[in-house]
Structures are given as C-alpha cells and as structure tokens.
Amino acid sequence: MNTVLSRANSLFAFSLSVMAALTFGCFITTAFKDRSVPVDIHVSRVMLKNVDDFTGPRERSDLGFITFDLSANLQPIFDWNVKQLFLYLSAEYTTKTNALNQVVLWDKIVLRGENTKLNLKEMKSKYFFFDDGNGLRANKNITLTMSWNVVPNAGILPLVTGSGHMSVPFPESYETTKSY
C-alpha cells in the first residue's frame, strides 16, 4: 500500500504544487506594478532619399535616415521578477494610402545586472526606414516612441510605452546621391 513508488509520487506531486504556488506568488507580487519611466528622445539629423524599391513593381520609395540621442533610467523597472528588457524605438506616421504606419528603427536587449542608465548619443537607426511609397517626404508628423517588453521570471509579458515622444518633420526635398 505505501510502496516506495507511491511515496515518491506523493512527494513529487506535493513539490510541484508548492512550486506552482510560489511561481504564482512571484507573478502576483509584481503583476500590477507600473513599469513606465520617462524617456528623452532628441533627433539631431534627418535625411531622406528616394531609392529603387525592388520588392514590388518598378517604383521608387522613400528611405529615411535618422540620427538620434536617447536617454532613460530603466532602474525602476527592474525588480526580482524581471529577467531582461527588450527595448525598441519605433516611428509612427500616417500617409494618404495607410492610416497607420509603424516601423521599428532600433532595438536593444538589457539583461539584469547590466547598466540600466541609457545615455546614447548620435545613434543611427539599426534597421531601414522604408516607406511603401512616397509618404515620408514633407511628412510633418512622424512620431518616435520608445517602448519595451518586460521579460519576467514568471507571469505575463507586458508591453510598455515610455512617457517621452518626439515628433519629427521630414524634409520636403530628397538628398542627392553621389555616383562614383
């Protein structure tokens, strides 16, 4: 009746129940914490080119280049239930053809124990800032937003938007490329 296997099964089931309760406790203690911090974004240079778009019909599309400064103190976000942060800078804008365009320009992963005070100067976008037409030229309302995903030890993955936004007007003329 009380064999070694039945006692091992009982001990294993009890251990799993205790670990599930501890994991839920870990989640619930940090589930409702506000994870937003102020972010300061400053754009120092904006450049716009009209280049061939090889993804569709033989048309030309806008390609934007942005140089930016970024500063934020991410220390208040980290607690004992945060493993890492996935940070990304995105641009949102509207065009005649699309009501909402969102493009990720830059990203970074910050692990627990790393420097949580970001003070980045003269950063260039990591990814291409392509529009699917000519919607960047003379667009006065391109909004840069810093957001992050919190990767916890236990619980949900919250998506948080920083409290600082920056509206960037794009130029009305294209940069000319030099041919060599």
Disulfide bonds with the S-S distance in Angstrom:
none
